[in-house]
Amino acid sequence: MQTSSPVSVAPMMDWTDRHCRYFMRLLSPSALLYTEMVTAAAIVHGDADRLLRFNDEEHPLALQLGGSDPGWMAKATAVASAYGYDEVNINVGCPSDRVQSGRFGACLMADPALVAECYAAMQEQTNVPVTVKSRVGIDDLDSDEFLVAFVEPLVRAGCRKFVVHARIAILEGLSPKENRSIPPLQYERVYRLKRDFPDVEVVINGGLTSASRVDEVLAHVDGAMIGRQAYHRPYFLAELEQRFIPGWAAPAREDVVANMLAYTDRQLVDGVPLNRITRHMLGLFAGCPGARAWRRYLSEHAHRHGAGSEVLVNALNAMPAAA
């Protein structure tokens, strides 16, 4: 019986924190989850424990690191290795101005030798795979040749997994949000990359909003990374899990809520505000009768002083379908 899924959930800033990942794990026991991007400098010079700790239930879990200094990237990987992540991923895909000003993210695609140096320095510090997440190109560097020239030095250095967002990044003129939708998807370019490097694991990201689309891309590459669809309609993860793991039965949405109650209570005791947890659950009933009532109740009550896990129960009871 298949025990792992070809599905992963993308690193998404301000979204895929540890509370979000715990919730998503209830919906998909085997999908590979990714942290938000954490900068190497923040780990080396900041509160590493606050940035790196996670719940054991989140495994399998990958840490995404941002940076371009091989020494710092290696130090951050060494610190992170003690936490037990299953993969460490290098961000070579984020197009934001802030990331560019730090000389990392998508702009690094123009310097594959430096990325390969970072990879090698990081891999020396950990026994888990170091991987790379990139775009298919940047600005006018938009060709198969450019993508191959980026990947080749990393393969020579030993990298065996690439997650590729199937759009170029426009580094000047488009916002990060616009970069997620305006540049057209170029799945064929990622498929050709897999054909050019058949011994390398290639995971595709971008525009995967239906099970049929996931099936389509998996005929050509090794894995499918789900982004905003997993956040706005998280039950999609359960549907995919059921599709790829024979014998696994998707839980009822109400049972997922029930399973979040004990976790929520533990986090409240530690001082976590309720809305830090419930904000990730707003889309759980997307497409179902009563979804609006669920979202409205959580939005109106979870931020209130003293709000506890009973808000989740009351939100269920506020749904017409639950009456």
Secondary structure by P-SEA (a helix, b strand, c coil): ccccccbbbccccccccaaaaaaaaaaccccbbbcccccaaaaaccccccccccccccccbbbbbbbccaaaaaaaaaaaccccccbbbbccccccaaaaaacccccccccaaaaaaaaaaaaaacccbbbbbbcccccccccaaaaaaaaaaaaaacccbbbbcccccccccccaaaaaccccccaaaaaaaaaacccbbbbbbcccccaaaaaaaaacccbbbbccccccccaaaaaaaaacccccccccaaaaaaaaaaaaaaaaaacccccccccccccccccccaaaaaaaaaaacccccccccaaaaaaaaaccccc
